[in-house]
């Protein structure tokens, strides 16, 4: 279907009117749309799994773990909790505010735009959509064209479950995205890379539109000295996150591992053994590891590995024999040059660099020398090191002794900081991201603070000072003339 700017603008105007009617603010509307999302995921589970297999080569179990299962959980939480999230909360005023009350009320922002990414084509589309719906907005969702089967499923099937007057899915490439960004929105939620994120922010400036950017950055892991058993567990969790998370194509996957020199050989040997246990002697034939999303990204990663100074650092894997299948086998690098592209750009592929440090504490300085990551994964039982990592590094999240676990949490915020983005979502945080918290204050006519109005004099000056200090006894003493200020400034005020 040909994309029409005129039709888009008409649709957006109708959506603004629909929002203005108050329909989307109703509890019943929010509940019906959340139920629609739930039914879509449940009734189309097989289609979703097949789409993820087609687009990304994801095994069905991995696809359920990373997207379908998490989405069911998120939707169920929203259905159960959104009424509570909507409720206003009392804001306590000081006792001096006689016969006054205040509350904080969540109100929807209005017409919002969600632009999602290809690496979790359903999760990164529907997770923010859940929050936007629960908050009572009208929404336009643009899935990524780089996962075309998933995008088509969202665009053609999902509208059958939703109110198309308030929620629309628009497919298209960068040119459509650019046109969408030129429209006026009350919120833009973008998931992608930093380069496009800058374009999103530039477009948002025109209308002072608030923006959430979910970017990524290079997520490091570090492995401290551990017992043999703990080290094996750490290796399993690292490799599961790196090669299992859509073949490392997730923005929260591990980009490199820092390890002390004395443990590096042991760690690498454990990794080799574990890769064979996970994927066998023929990873491609195992049907367990995902393919690269498209030819462009395949050639980009291939270029990383074909760099002569990087090739020399390959200690395991590195085969890229089947360009048509877009398959790269699990690969381990040892100390690739830090200035190489593979160490300065996000990898989004099954390549894991191991960086040797003299002491594990040196990892802190190494991490701080790079842009702030979306996540840090630290495998250590050293409480002092844990405290230092929390206090001396900055990242969207930090996980001790596991990886990617934070993505599944409903009670903790998911999001970046600095170049890894800003804003947060998941659970109630998704609701908050698409809400404005409005202060509502109510006052009686039967009491007043006479000293806040002109004409001004020294007495009113003193009363205001005591009031801002919440010194109720002081107010009484000033009123009774039993307390006077000795500050020269007050004397000047009485002239």
GUTIMI-718433 format. One record per residue: x, y, z of N, C-alpha, C, O in turn. Coordinates in steps of 0.001 Angstrom, whole numbers, plus 500000, padded with zeros to 6 digits. Last residue first. Layout:
<rs>
XYZXYZXYZXYZ...
</rs>
This chain:
<rs>
511779551278556843511932552707556517510961553124555430510947554288555028511680548614557161510680549396557896510770550887557591509927551667558035513814547518555855512484547312555287511435548198555954510404548493555351515936548018557514515845548784556257514447548676555673513947549623555066515458546115559407515355547520559771515208548391558543514459549367558534516036543834557981514669544077558409514455545533558783513402546110558511518764544027557689517946544078556495516504544386556863515820545114556144519794543576560165519740544966559683518853545097558456518263546150558214518162541378562393518926541559561154518718542957560603517596543462560576516664540748564535517745541695564786518558541968563523519540542710563571513119540377564693514403540067564068515411541157564362515069542337564431511170539533567534511577540498566514512921540087565944513757539514566644508441538378569308509664538008568599509937539025567512509077539340566689506090539194570339507086538708571298508392538275570628509332537855571302503842539881568936504852540914569152505948540511570105506664541363570630502102537964568219501910538543569561502913539644569878502857540264570940503198537274565769501853537872565801501602538575567138500977539634567189505571536115566650505632537346565850504288538048565886504227539270566018504536533878568004505309534885568753505406536194567989505336537268568587503349532463565878502530532949566996503256534062567752502649535076568097505618531893564369504545532706563789503696533314564894503364534499564869507049530233566140507607531528565757506554532445565162506578533650565412505436528010566121505544528786567364506079530178567065505637531169567645505921527170563524504585527597563903504583528407565200503823529364565348507995527227561162508150527483562593506830528053563106506638529269563123508592526795558529507592525942559186507692526037560705507500525056561424510052528591557193510808527699558073509905526699558801510375525871559580508027530012556037508867529172555171509745528228555975510139527173555478507085531332558379506225530392557655507049529461556764506801528255556734509152533025559099508787531940560011507939530883559299508059529690559577509087534717556835510300533966557164509969532786558080510451531675557860506539535817557027506886534985555874508117534129556162508176532961555779506833537289559421505877536183559359506172535247558184506069534028558321508717539211558633509044538242559680508117537030559637508557535892559795507214540603556709508504540002556354508862538898557352509258537798556965505155541576558241504857540553557231506129539850556770506120538654556478506600543456559774505883542366560426505587541231559445505751540059559783507521545309557908508468544449558603507780543251559232508324542146559222505295545238555048505914545876556208506824544858556884506886543697556482503332545854552105504399545171552819504889545977554017504899547208554008499742545656551573501016546389551588502046545703552480501700545060553470500267542467549803500620543863550139499474544521550911498356544007550910500059539146551262499569540176550357500070541557550770500280541804551958500722537345553149501320537127551825500864538167550809501228538093549635499443537694555544500749538328555418501416538080554058502534538539553824497147536212555626497039537623555288498385538269554989498460539267554272496339533369554619497590533895555151497652535370554747498143535719553673493129532040555551494043532705554629495295533146555359495297533277556583490054530190555433491307530549556096492222531193555071492111530932553873487843529630553900487647530015555298488937530285556065488884530585557258487904528639551405487803530100551502487822530584552950487817531788553210490287525954550875489038526490551415489075528015551401490150528614551387491720524381548029491839525307549160490459525795549597489578526018548766493647521886546394492325522420546727492428523252548001493134522879548939495663520938543670495610521531545012494231522139545228493706522826544352497338518623541830495996519166542039495899519646543484496036518852544415499833518052539455499548518452540836498160519096540899497849519997540121500155515317537303499649516673537508499362516921538982498734516106539659502264513611535473501765513623536850501449515054537250502333515875537496501600512189532400502019513421533072501414513394534467500212513183534632502760509116530922501829509897531750502462511212532174503681511333532291504468507319529858503467507892528961502409508696529716501308508926529214506003506488531953506693507109530817505727507784529861506101508706529137504235505193533668504772506501534047505362507234532847505237508454532734503900502777532266502753503670532501503249505082532794502741506053532232506505501810532548505958502061531214504768503010531295504645503934530491506673501461535279507531502474534667507085502786533240507267503908532770505106499292535839504532500616536067505389501721535449504881502797535132506707497328533357505826497417534507505213498809534627504848499424533625508907499302531406508603497979531977507760498152533246508050498999534091511246502106531214509939501464531094509978500058531655510950499660532298512757505363530973512714503989531480511312503429531316510327504166531285515219507764529877513845507308530032513872505850530468514898505180530345517888507548527490517281508080528713515786507818528683515176507671527624521024506116526219519634506548526181519160507178527469519925507327528422523655505673526178522817504474526056521337504815526167520491503921526207524866508079526655524770507647525267524008506338525087523742505934523955523032508532529608524030509082528703523810508592527284522698508674526762521408505455530172521877506716530729522963507229529792523731506440529243518444503370529652519853503722529627520155505017530344519308505598531022516208500914531135516543502057530297517998502412530455518706501838531281513806499712533250514719499326532184514953500535531297514005501116530768513235499533536788513196500269535519514196499714534519515295499298534887511514496802538373512711497623538228512681498323536871512158497769535904509370495175538301509434496119539422510682496977539380510889497803540269509607493375536257508516494355536188508653495450537237508103496540537071512358492030534528511819492513535792510744493574535618510948494560534910513639491239532253512383490552532584511714491095533840510613490665534184515986492617532196515001492892531152513634492312531500512601492839531087517672491620534111516957492848534418515867493156533400514921493880533710518979489473532965517898489199533910517043490436534157515838490329534385521214489887531488519924490129530828518730489880531737517586490060531318523085487737533610523036488674532488521632488702531894520954487678531811524752487424536829523847486968535776523866487996534658524571489002534739526335488610538780526316487154538665525221486604537757524811485452537899524636491594538987525703490789539556525384489301539380524324488814539773524046494232536851523571492922537281524767492136537794525788492028537115522966497499536458524110496634536764523576495348537367522754495373538283521784499845534005521572498877535085522879498139535327523782498161534492522868502000532624521424501885532786521049500938533900520109501192534654525694503276534511525097502480533439523589502443533654523093502805534721528733504195535906527387504647535550526895503832534359527578503711533342530798503475538792530473503388537366529047503871537151528254503948538090531035503708541531532055504347540697531833504199539197532603504744538406528993502348542893529232503762543191530157504460542199530076505677542038528975499744541826527720500505541951528001501996542083527327502815541458531672499071542042531036499105540725529743499903540752529446500649539819532000499125544823532739500065543980532104500183542589532014501278542035530363497008545624530058498370546068530751499402545183530164500427544836531735494889544369530343495176544019529974496605544404529354497327543623534159494986545730534128495265544300532716495582543845532524496466543010533206494233548257533865495528548074533854495932546601533573497083546268532239491676547807531298492734548179531909494122547997531215495070547627532833489369545483533577490352546265532680491544546573532391492342545681531816487678543733531261487585545082531911488598546008531572488672547189531011488350540296531920488450541434531156488264542733529989488643542834530412489382537362530396488068537993531446488061539092532623487799538844528493491912536152529676491643536966529529490311537684528635490133538511527491493721533511527292492408534105528572492011534836529611491801534210525831496691532805527105496096533200526782494777533894525907494720534759523984498319530191524075497389531312525527496994531550526340496964530626524323500442528480522966500133528931523002499216530148522153499320531033527269502432529321526538501326528694525110501195529226524750501753530263528794505485528490528004504760529484527156503674528829526410503951527890531864505168526610530529505727526824529715504864527777529924503653527861534898504415528537533996504235527396532672504960527653532385505330528791536209504586530872536859505235529731535999505167528475536326505786527463534825503029532636534608504475532704535275505221531561534941506378531304535904500523532041534498500801531729534240502295531697533516502782530829538536500919533039538299500572531631536873500925531222536656501549530183538113501381535752538703502440534934538449502179533452538178503110532694537044498847536362536284500070536636536808501212535773536031501925535137538983496983535846537794497014534988537012498306535160536393498798534217540812496949537807541107497816536665539928497913535706539874498806534860539983494929539440539592496304539816539880497295538694539265498360538633541274492753538419539868492921538062539368494313538422538441494825537794544457493492537018543630493251538207542185493520537837541898494410537036545136493487534280546062492969535291545326492597536578545544491528537149542872492238531788543332493308532683544240492678533734544127491491534038541935491348528526542699491001529722543085492268530481543561493239529894538910490749526994539931491768527239540621491448528565539966491297529596537391488996524476537875488869525849539026489861526018540003489816525270534579489410522350535956489751522677536241489558524172535424489919525019532474487452520639532714487842522025534199488137522252535000487206522339529929487409518328531374487567518490531633488134519879531079489169520250527333487216516997527866486205517935529388486245518062530053485219517917526099490675517022526410489405516394527112488491517379527457488920518479526276493427517703525028492825517218525309491548516431524817491369515316528295495379518428528570494232517561527292493695516919527243493526515701528827498864518413528026497744518886528159496586517907528139496790516693532283499913518141530893499895517690530156498726518333530762497736518742534758499467519207534222500827519316532758500913518888532067501872519230535639496950518717535700497408520104535160498820520286535109499319521410535415496640516028534681495679516858534684496074518328533849495607519103537131498540515005535688498797514960534920497872515889533903498258516466539998499085517174539302498436516059537803498676516158537270498972517227541260500014519390540853501030518417540102500424517230539620501159516368541974497788520789540891498600521341540404499655520364539279500141520479542510494722519118542935496112519335541755496989519774540674496926519189541456491867521078541497492596519808541901494041520071541651494544521166541845489807523221542539491096523162542608491691521757543701491994521278540537487230521528541356487526522697542148488798522444543009488850521565537260486216520613538467486976520317539230487210521616538627487369522678535137483671519519535791484308520666537062484988520181537843484404519430531988482969518034533395483340517878533907484003519146533204484798519771529565480935516557530042481569517783531560481752517730532307480822517426529310481583512978529384480692514126529867481444515368530513482485515243526905483204511156528261483334511680528333482473512929527512482615513836524826483251508322525188482589509570526656482827509904527535482674509055523379483793506026523655484879506985524035484317508359523626484831509400523014482100503945522300481776505177522487482838506263521828482787507302524751483176502075523312483154501779522485482896503037521380483420503174527313482774503088526778484139503045525266484149502837524573485024503357528887480626504771527607480587504053526956481956504088526163482269504976531189480922506272531293480265504972530016480327504157530058480098502948532619482025508485531529482744507807531446482204506384531613482945505416534098481262511596533696480805510272532509481613509756531537481856510471534827481837514184535188482801513152534759482407511762535026483147510815536237479711516676535192480028515710535695480933514613536835480819514164538713481183518709537693480147518570536667480620517557536267481784517567540424483227518624540917482014519292539894480878519229540176479754519643541411486006516846540415484926516894541039483683517537542045483159517059543303487937516446542849487740517823541812486627517963541376486330519075543787488234513773544841487612514565544397487294515990545025486485516672541595489696512946541709488275512591542710487546513467542506486394513851542203492310513624541229491581514442541345490077514196541211489280515123543946493133511733544400493229513116543438492539514076543806492219515207542421492741509338543627491936509627544062491982511087544504490967511627539003492372509336540051493343509638541303492557510048541254491786511006537103490453509289538091490425508209539164491494508369540134491515507611535420491070511369536302489913511510537380489851510430538442489264510638534108493375510356534809493398511650535872492286511702537036492520512027532945492340508040534012493328507926534805493463509217536023493642509189531003490787509190532058490124508420533251491061508249534407490639508304529379492803510132530088491949511096531237491216510413532310491047510991528533493819507625529166494706508611529979493878509608531129494207509898527328491653506431528553492192505833529296493113506791530525493184506777525139491425508202526064490315508019527391490825507459528457490467507961523827493814507805524452493569509105525445492405509029526467492408509714523044493390505100523806494577505511524541494324506827525737494592506940521492491075505154522784491081504451523656492253504886524871492112505022520051490606508469520003490863507021521419490944506456522405490887507191520389489345511022519075489813510593518991490075509093517955489795508490522026486201511359522109487662511345520880488198510625520382487555509701520324483505513111521065484067511990521146485588512152520437486181512965520661481820516333519994482654515338520940483087514221522162483046514356520992478436517210521557479777517231521008480589516061520909480093514939519752476043516725519588476650518047520094478080518100519663478856518953520257474267514724518971474982514685518672475701515998517516475940516345522567472906514331521852472662515589520482473304515621519638472941516441523972473640512120523024472552511973522198472277513212521238471508513165525600475624513257524631475972512218523555474905512081522373475218511944527252474192515048526269475162515537525204475516514505524035475689514851528418471288515312527936472005514125526857472998514550525669472698514432528956470291517753530103470496516870529721471253515612530583471798514921526727472130520040527282470967519366528476471307518492528953472442518477525734474155521569525424474185520141526004473020519352525803472924518141526388473621524280525156474339523930524751474105522475523577473883522178528812472284524214527686471671524922526361472311524499525343471629524375530358474137522825530106472840522208528944472122522888528172471429522225530377476183524708529788476430523392529457475110522703528407474977522075531798474973526796530380475263526982529693475523525645528542475126525461534394474794525748533667473578526140532168473825526209531367473010525750534971477521525404534999476598524262534191475345524564533402474890523736534832478401528071533900478914527063533833477992525854532749477717525341536989477089529232535627476798529699534582477253528687533575476579528471539033478387527843538833476952527663537448476524528122536805475694527478538721480992528842538520480729527416538285479243527163537431478879526355539341480647531580538022481133531159537745480782529708536652480323529378542010479820531493540982478937532058539595479341531579538777478494531220543190482132530418543270480845529704542185479887530183541525479228529380542600484112532406542108484232531034542118482898530291541150482569529605543502484342534951542365483452534748541943483363533280541023482615532948545583486149534908545865484830535477544726483837535261544934482629535368544395488503533908545331487735533082545506486316533599545571485376532808540912488933534555542310489022534967543172488075534142542736486998533736538657490209532095539081489137532990540550489331533339541334489827532529535778491381530502537034491744531145537406490660532150536578490242532959534134490936527456534329490429528810535713490829529297536705490639528593531675492646525407533032492164525683533118491756527151532301492163527976528920492762525073529789493142523956531236492724524167531952492473523198526013490956525822527362491319526254528229491621525044528275490836524097522822492480525052523772491374525048525155491882525445525427493082525408521082494503524769521502494221526146522432493020526220522798492582527311520442494543522147521212495689522640521665495478524079522540496196524562520930491427520499520167492244521429521039493370521963522231493180522203522303489639519016521760490791518313520860491650519206520119492500518713523319487252519924524040488472520289523501489716519618524160490755519637521440485456518977522811485417518450523551486716518726524302487216517889519300485996520694519176486300519270520560486403518632520826487315517849520979485150523058520070486294522936520046486755521494520671487747521120522929483228522910521535482803522964520562483943522758519431483721522326525351484439522955525007483675521763523543483245521742522990482938520685525109486005525421525756486478524200525265485747522962524807486383522012523712484565527341523315485941527041523873486406525711523202487113524959525099482184527336523666482176527082523155483546526711522269483681525867527626483086528050527413482581526693525930482503526348525545482728525201527072483848530727527625484798529765527336484348528335526861485131527513526192481449531856525289482600531799525781483657530813524972484292530136528453479827531595527175479412531008526241480611530854525578480758529827530304481288533131530532481090531696529234480713530992528945481223529910529143481041535689529313482357535077529477482239533567528867482995532810529365478281536092528039478903536040528115480259535352527260480594534533532140478087536169531392477384535124529987477960534965529484478107533851532658479595538433533187480042537148532448479371535993532165479999534972531493478069540424530941479396540138531413479901538776530660480555538054533226475797540327531781475670540075531182477021539674530445477105538692535708476941540955535516476245539677534037476145539313533642476370538169535273480240542369535516478802542483535250478151541130534630478760540258536763483187540901535633482425541429536057480975541609537074480541541068537786486418540257538242485092540692537088484382541384536505484905542334535401487923537923536355487962539026536865486540539311536426485579538680534636489183534908534645487922535655535775487973536670536950488056536314532370491469533426533668491204534033533550489955534881532514489692535491530967492829530436530891491907531564532285491815532156533274492057531463529495495760528857530600494905529281530183493900530349529196494087531061527819496869526047527609496362527407528743495420527804528939494389527161527894499719524263528596498439524392528530497964525845529106498577526743524597501022523440525983501134523850526603499752524004525915498738523888521533501782523618522272500544523852523665500804524356523902500809525564518580503178523620519652503006522651520436501727522937520003500657522508515713504651523849516255503373524295517312502973523277516984502486522195514542507721524691515468507048523784515986505783524453516625505845525503511687509635524749512382508544525418513256507863524387512775507468523325510894513094524700511405511916524000511942510904525005512576511275525993508543515758524256509357514905525133509701513592524442508894513046523690508783518322521877508176517038522201509071516246523146510257516077522860509004520884520783509324520657522195508685519363522698508123519314523793508787520888518085507547521051518842507741520851520347506776520671521089511511520706517373510624521634516666509350521924517450508882523062517483512669518606518739512916519978519209511904520954518612511491521910519268512233516307517325511368516582518471511511518020518964510578518581519540514319516258515492512952516470515008512023516877516143511125517697515950516427515758517248516434516983516446515033517304515929514610518459515925515733513227518224515764514376519132515720515694518368515053516638518791516022511735515864514728511788516556514672513014517468513682513745517479518734512033515384517775512568514416516388512720515041515678513692514787519740510643517567520030512079517439519075512744516458518654513881516669518862508072516936518355508736518130518596510238518093517752511017518537520444507394514812519046507731514526518420508440515728517555509301515565522802507035516380522782507922515210521351508355514886521082509543514707522204505143518330522426506531518731522366507488517553521928508629517703519516502873517372520909503256517603521036504757517859520102505527517634516493502172519201517376502009518051518785502435518386519206502369519541513332503257519994514329502240520300515180502034519056514654501754517979511472506017521188512289505444520122513251504406520672513909504634521687508653507757521574509387506683522237510141505940521147509532505308520284507443510959521951508075510029521011508892509033521824509715509417522655504483512803522565505571511986523102506114511126521970505359510627521135502758514294521164502876514635522579503961513823523284504319514099524429503659515489517880503332514437518834503400514985520253504026516015520504503370516437514564503352516907515947502848515801516866501767515248516666505688515141512078504360515445512609504466515903514063505512515771514700508177514315511432507843515697511086506472516118511615506132517301511605508233511647511987508904512548512925508603514011512634508763514860513511506973510618509704506306510542511004506920511533511991506199512186512746508993511038507826507705511747507697506962511742509027506388512755509426510924509255508800511219510695508722509941511512508623509818512557509262509626506807508494510009507277509823510270508769509834509882509467510771509546506718505740508288506819506485508565507320507899507829508151508431512263506473505239511538507622504686510199507817505388509766508949505604513014504048506465513479505323507019512707506530506504512513507502507234509954502156505813511380502289506054511737503651506608510882504344507159506899500782507251507698501573506314509146501652506732509520501274507843503599500698508746504844500085508284505602501048507367505037501981506797501795501549511541502219502021510221503554501389509881504524501523510627498993501079513452500317500536513154500652500914511726499885500633510805497090502899515859497394502567514466498815502040514349499722502489515050494472503511518017495781502850517892495983502449516438495156501747515855491990504679517923492952505203518891494343504611518777495292505132519363490578503462515963490422504912516080491492505513516994491854506683516867490962500796516279491803501460515278491587502971515249492334503687514582491194499004519038490367500106518544491218500926517579492100501670518009492290495606518302492361496916518956491380497909518349490814497675517282492441493344516840492227493176518274492103494508519016491840494531520218493124493998514306491863493269514493491495493124515961490349492811516284495699495056514458494547495973514446493200495286514621492233495922515039497331492633514304497089493297515585495905494276515543495153494331516517497512492007511527496704491186512446496359491927513732495223491860514200499041493869510097497846493290509474496931492557510450495720492487510238501179494759511692500383495733510933499070495164510417498085495893510306502298492447512823501801493513513690500843494435512943499818494847513487503011491130510461502061490504511394501467491554512329500264491544512593504903492909509414503657492652508686502596492039509590501419492388509498506937492680511339506287493973511103504944493785510411503958494425510777507680490006510977507125490447512265506367491756512100505281491924512655508660490197508387507553489272508673506878489670509981505651489670510080510767492171508556509550492389507747508389491457508062507235491884508011512726493711510229512124492413510591510766492363509884509728492497510532513210496160509189514290495180509085513875493797509576514594492820509362511212497885509782511142497252508467512215496178508296512145495375507366509875497926513014511060498015512168510872497248510867510426496101510865506667499592513525507627498506513719508813498686512765508762499490511834505266502312514834505980501950513608506968500832513931508003501089514546502198503209516183503348502326516321503950502083514948503250501699514011500479505750517713500925505257516412502194504446516655503147504938517259497830506139520058499187505694519735499339505341518273498463504723517667496389507912522756496246507395521401497652507183520868498563507950521181496545506881526270496925507678525106496343507123523817495858505992523787496293505624528797495149506277528176495457507153526980494704508084526696498060503991530109498037505394530518496945506193529829496680507329530224497743501626528741497333501676530147497221503111530638496384503416531488498953502423526303497520502101526373497016502218527805495982502837528055501610502743527090500901503859526476499390503659526517498637504607526738502274500180528065502276501335528952501487502499528405500773503175529147501993498695525670501233498327526877501132499533527812500050499868528293503928499889524058502510500035523712501622499705524902500606500365525119506340499021525170505931500422525342504461500652525017503815501508525622505902496203524420506179496631525804505832498111525997505085498431526921505599496061521612504426495941522476504674496329523927503739496748524609508143496507520480506952497200519967505845497229521018505239498267521281509916494904521746510225496333521733509120497167521098509152498395521168508641492371521303508846492912522646509074494408522654508493495117523476508740492108518485507460492145519198507629492786520575506841493649520961511471492329517782510441493035517002509065493090517653508301494022517400514224492807518896513104492184519608511840492770518972511200493631519575515537493925516703516169492809517409515227492100518382515411490916518664514395496126515439514249494810514815514700493663515704514285492525515483512479498602517338513674498066516696513447496629516240512453495997516597509923501205516997510600500075517639511746499555516771511952499999515641508475504107517941509281503549516851510134502438517455510970502693518322505494505566518763506445504540519195507153503992517961506511503476517047503987508588519596504603507799518530505607506835519138506463507230519928500842509764520883502245509391521040502692508513519875501898507802519260498644512152521959498984511351520789500482511043520813501303511960520769498638512226525437497911512576524217498226511614523087498089510401523240499385511655528059500056512747527368499322513180526110499364514354525740497063511067530780497763510674529553498357511889528852497887513012529031497775511781534221496949512009533045497739511600531797498958511768531761497675511149537631498290510762536356497316511031535225496174510572535255497855513468540246496983512714539352497710512416538048498289513311537431498338514053543559499044513941542294498255512981541411498017511831541781496806516478545756497012515126545260497775515189543934497846516232543285496055518345548708496711518210547408496816516744547038496904515877547907494281520809550670494660519439550361495303519412548976495123520330548176493512522936553458494009522735552091494341521257551902494645520550552863493109523877556042491951523655555170492368523566553703491668524058552818496319525393556311495045525026556910493954524901555865493873525696554928499272524931556045498306525070554961496938524596555446496459523535555045500766524212558208500386525620558108499352525854557017498632526852557047501472521619557841500335521904558721499859523351558613498702523664558892502235521002554344502607521344555729501385521763556545500383522209555987500624518281552560501014519686552679501422519967554121501002519250555029501076515287550814500931515944552107501444517380552062502547517651551588499159514124548305500435514802548541500289515611549817499464516522549888497621511084547400497640512264548264499060512807548394500022512059548567497263510134544039497921509903545324497969511201546121498308512264545600494764508733541856495537509849542375496132509518543737495576508722544493494995505778539893494486506476541071495397507628541475496623507519541442496299504377537902495535505573537533495149506419538738494993507635538624497329502173539180498271503163538641497564504474538328498145505551538466494937500818539650495696501331540788496694502396540330496884503404541011494361500157537019493424501000537781494112501616538989493898502784539313496491498464536288496403499806535708495421500719536443495627501932536486496838495836537282497308496968538084496964498352537552497121499335538276495969493790535598495726493672537033495924495005537757495243495272538747496923494641533154495481494425533338495133494415534817494116494973535230499691494635533697499001495885533390497492495764533587496856496673534122500166491888534108500427492848535180499675494146534946499088494704535873499510490913531573498736490476532740498935491440533911497983491767534620501539492115530066500137492472529825499275492092531015498406492862531424503816490851531102503676492307531182502231492752531006501756493648531704503343488130530485503517488551531880503283490054532030502626490486532977503292488266527700502122487787528451502175488271529893501186488755530443505947489140527258504812489997526904503540489563527629502791490408528120507462486952528090507596488234528796506408489138528502505916489827529395506630485032526177506416484827527611506469486118528396505631486362529264507443486289523718506054485899523984505789485770525479504825486340525990510350486941524211509303487862523757507907487429524175507247488148524924512172485114525287512559486514525171511400487451524858511453488632525200510883482571525327511554483101526516511719484614526440511442485321527409510013482313522675509035482374523756509652482996525003509037483838525658512506482279521415511538483322521072510469483453522145510061484562522491513595479948522479514229481236522762513269482385522494513222483352523255511817478140521332511934478232522794512552479563523193512091480221524126512192478504518569510893478797519184510989478953520693510316479805521273515142480235517556514483478989517956513206479343518709513147480358519402515384482729515101515248482392516515514575481039516703513557480746516075515854483900512671516366482555512893516266482119514335516995481221514757514705486317512160515943486311512939516560484933513119517661484806513657512463485958510482513212487218510475514607487075511075515572487641510562511587483319510998511827483790509628512724485019509601513642485105508786511301483256513737512180482284513082512558482775511692513708482657511268509425485237514064510750485435514654511766484452514071512945484777513929507281483987512777507805485259512255509208485516512789510083485965512047506846481809514447507289481575513063507879482845512447508851482788511693505976483139516746507189482315516800507736482059515406508949482087515197503635484302515732504713485139516254506025484366516267507062484881515846502117482060515099502507482987514030503669483879514473504572484174513690501765481004517684502490480234516667502956481131515524504074480975515034500277483092518928501589482682519424502394481942518354503573482230518150497867484257518565498795484262517431500202483833517839501186484169517179496490484175520922495886483520519762496830483428518565496619482619517661498236485624522655497861484232522936497383483521521672497812482404521381498488488177521475499682487379521776499326485903521952500036485030521454495762488945521278496638488897520094497835487989520342498157487135519516494955488942523923494374487963523001495223487827521740495382486731521203496448491127524855496654489784525419496131488711524471496788487695524246495370493203523377496787492872523236497064491457523738497815490698523125492754493126524410493003492880522991494451492505522732494730491592521954493214493865527030492711492520526761492925492139525294493234490991524975493964496480526482494932495568527099494504494115526893495331493247526617491523497420525494492705497400524625493798496483525181494475495791524421489843497192527708489519496449526486490724496367525555490925495347524895491076498942529531490995497510529825490739496702528560491344495650528358490724501403528261492074500906528547492058499390528775492915498662528275487922501545528249488687501533526995490076500954527230490537500104526468487272501574530979486781500478530144487561500388528834487836499289528353488358503986531856488890502727532355488502501568531453489314500679531193488941506571529486488011505734530239488672504421530657489444503829529902490610507849527813490860508028529238489989507117530099490258506916531284489665507500525292490825506690525684491159506834527167491910506027527715487510509386525197487263507945525136488431507139525681488228506197526448487790512089525022487906511482526345487756509978526363487861509353527418487922513504522741486579513077523161486598512452524554485555512302525189490616513797522253489893514922522843488503514560523319487955515222524199491100511406520927491651511606522268490904512733522984490599512631524172489770512073518595489320510917519370489843511007520801489124510722521759491295514174517707489898514418518062489360513284518937488605513507519883493648512782517196493655513856518201492233514171518655491990514405519839492733511109515186493173510519516449493235511573517553492912511290518707492256512951513163491130512178513705491500511550515047490662511471515946494883513778512719493882514753513186492675514038513796492141514469514818495938511379511777496427511943513035495457512980513591495240513046514801494543511063509365494423510063510425494839510630511776494182510396512790495495513307507990494059513199508294493830512194509426493029512436510330498184512632507785497809513838508535496329513816508901495948514252509987497956510316506177498527510257507521498078511450508352497643511292509492496937511353503810496118510408504570496626510295506000495832510191506935499143512920503079497838513549503320496937512639504155496265513090505083501103511039502682501271512019503755499930512655504111499626512896505279500723507674502060500229508999501700500366509940502887499823509684503962502230504849500702502123505707501878501737507112501445502366507678500551500595502173499098501399503384498995501137504294500196500002504478500635500850498805500000500000500000500000500887501247500000501813501359500803
</rs>
